[in-house]
Amino acid sequence: MNTLWMMLLFTLLLRILSHTSFHPRLALLTGTVSRAADDMWHTAILVGLISICFAVIGTWRFGTYRADFVTLKQTMQTQFLMLFGGFQDNWAETIEMIVYTVTYMLVQFILILNFILAIIVEAYMQVRKNIEDNEVEMSFFVDVCWSYGAVVLGFYRGWPRGTRHLQRAMNGYSALSAVGYMELRHTGLFRSGAAISAFLDFYSKYDFMKVPEEAVVEKLSPEEERTIDEVESRIAMLLERAPSTVRGRLLRYGSQSTKSLKQRALAAQVSQSLPSSSRRYLDDDWLS
């Protein structure tokens, strides 16, 4: 019965350790173990093979006159104690025993154990780097306080309950670098316009929620200049046939969310190169 209770307590201990992975800063232990698990597994196979080989050699050579090497099991126990400095009495009484002990310590302690430490340290550094690159996490207590605070504010101001419905609604705007009032209003999950404004005000105070500033294209490359020439020639041909279709042709260079800033700069330069009589067919919104 006591054995069963001990197994249950160890199971609870493992569950507690596994649940610490819910926050990045608390997941150092579980993250390091999970990253190092593959290398540790192969290292364990190597350690097991080497230990068995040393145990066979020690049992065969010293088992006839030493009690600590009399059986294979006893030899394995002796080797385990030797890893932590528990050398047996009279281990230096013969040259063969000295060679066996020194060789075992060189291979198992100096080499293998240092390999294991290197694997753990490398995995820890990777986990640590991921935490530093994570822009959304803060300290554990701050994240807990603001998480519960967001739930209370959401209930009071009419925000969506939970995040699944909002995430599902935002899937249609995955091409946008940021969403604003109109996108949130179209989801139909907020109680009123004031709720949307409060939602945006609450999350805009975080640095990782700020919209990145757009870079300015200072100089075009030769390839981009050739692209502009090609676009200008196509526009000229379209103006001769059907001037009303210019906007439809140039819209792909406009301010669509799926287009880059460099394409928008190309569209602006193309529009400036057109005659004023032709630019009247273009709307202002595609250049905004």
C-alpha positions, -999 to 999 in steps of 0.1 A, spaced: 0 0 0 28 24 8 44 16 -25 12 26 -43 10 59 -24 46 66 -32 39 60 -69 9 84 -67 30 111 -50 57 108 -77 29 111 -104 16 142 -87 51 156 -86 55 150 -124 22 166 -131 31 197 -111 64 200 -130 46 196 -163 21 223 -155 48 248 -149 52 251 -187 21 273 -190 43 304 -186 76 309 -206 96 320 -176 85 290 -155 90 266 -183 128 267 -181 130 232 -165 104 215 -188 116 233 -219 152 223 -213 143 187 -206 121 185 -237 147 200 -260 175 178 -246 153 146 -245 165 133 -279 202 137 -272 198 125 -236 180 93 -248 209 84 -272 235 93 -245 217 70 -220 220 41 -245 257 49 -248 262 50 -210 243 17 -206 265 -1 -231 297 12 -216 286 4 -181 277 -32 -190 310 -37 -207 329 -24 -177 308 -45 -154 315 -77 -174 352 -70 -173 353 -62 -136 332 -93 -126 353 -116 -147 387 -103 -135 381 -93 -98 350 -113 -89 370 -142 -76 386 -124 -47 367 -91 -42 332 -90 -27 323 -57 -45 328 -75 -79 314 -109 -70 283 -106 -93 273 -85 -123 247 -67 -102 272 -60 -74 297 -47 -99 271 -23 -114 264 -10 -79 301 -5 -73 305 14 -106 275 37 -96 292 46 -63 325 52 -80 308 79 -102 301 99 -70 335 94 -54 327 62 -35 358 43 -42 362 9 -26 388 -1 -1 422 -12 -15 413 -1 -50 450 6 -57 463 -27 -44 471 -41 -79 481 -25 -112 451 -41 -129 426 -26 -104 443 8 -108 440 7 -146 404 -5 -144 394 23 -120 412 51 -138 399 40 -172 363 38 -159 365 73 -143 380 88 -175 353 74 -197 323 76 -175 329 106 -153 352 130 -173 338 123 -208 302 110 -205 291 132 -177 306 163 -193 288 154 -225 255 153 -206 262 187 -190 270 201 -224 237 188 -238 217 203 -209 235 237 -211 229 239 -248 192 231 -244 189 257 -216 206 284 -238 181 277 -266 152 280 -242 166 311 -227 170 327 -261 134 319 -270 123 336 -238 143 367 -246 129 368 -282 93 364 -269 78 399 -271 45 391 -255 55 377 -221 64 397 -191 71 385 -155 49 358 -141 30 378 -116 24 407 -140 10 383 -166 -13 367 -141 -26 400 -128 -33 414 -162 -49 382 -174 -75 382 -147 -78 420 -151 -86 415 -187 -114 390 -179 -130 414 -154 -127 444 -178 -141 423 -206 -172 413 -186 -178 449 -175 -172 465 -209 -188 439 -232 -157 423 -248 -160 388 -263 -159 360 -238 -129 339 -243 -105 341 -272 -116 313 -295 -144 332 -312 -123 363 -317 -94 343 -331 -117 325 -355 -131 359 -367 -96 373 -371 -86 345 -394 -101 364 -423 -77 393 -416 -45 373 -414 -29 392 -443 -32 425 -424 -3 437 -403 -27 452 -378 -65 454 -373 -85 484 -362 -119 496 -352 -137 486 -384 -123 450 -385 -133 444 -349 -167 459 -356 -173 435 -385 -168 405 -362 -200 413 -343 -186 401 -311 -185 434 -292 -214 449 -274 -210 484 -288 -185 508 -304 -175 520 -269 -165 484 -261 -143 483 -292 -126 516 -283 -120 504 -248 -106 471 -261 -82 489 -284 -71 513 -257 -64 485 -233 -42 465 -256 -25 494 -273 -5 502 -242 16 471 -247 48 476 -268 43 443 -287 8 455 -298 20 487 -315 18 489 -353 53 489 -367 63 520 -385 67 516 -423 101 521 -437 106 546 -466 120 534 -498 148 558 -505 162 544 -538 150 519 -563 171 491 -576 177 487 -614 153 457 -613 125 479 -598 132 506 -624 127 481 -652 95 470 -635 83 506 -635 91 509 -672 72 478 -680 41 490 -660 42 524 -677 42 507 -711 12 485 -702 -7 515 -688 -1 534 -720 -15 506 -740 -45 503 -717 -52 540 -719 -54 538 -756 -80 510 -755 -100 516 -724 -89 544 -700 -115 534 -675 -96 501 -667 -65 519 -655 -75 517 -619 -82 480 -621 -48 474 -636 -29 495 -611 -49 483 -580 -24 455 -574 3 481 -568 -19 500 -544 -25 500 -507 -39 465 -504 -30 447 -472 -14 418 -490 10 441 -509 43 454 -496 54 490 -490 78 487 -519 50 479 -543 30 509 -530 61 531 -537 62 517 -573 25 525 -578 30 561 -565 59 566 -589 40 552 -618 11 575 -611 33 605 -610 48 596 -644 14 595 -660 0 626 -678 -24 647 -657 -51 640 -682 -48 603 -675 -44 605 -637 -80 617 -634 -91 581 -641 -74 570 -609 -89 573 -574 -70 586 -545 -76 556 -522 -53 532 -540 -24 556 -534 -31 561 -497 
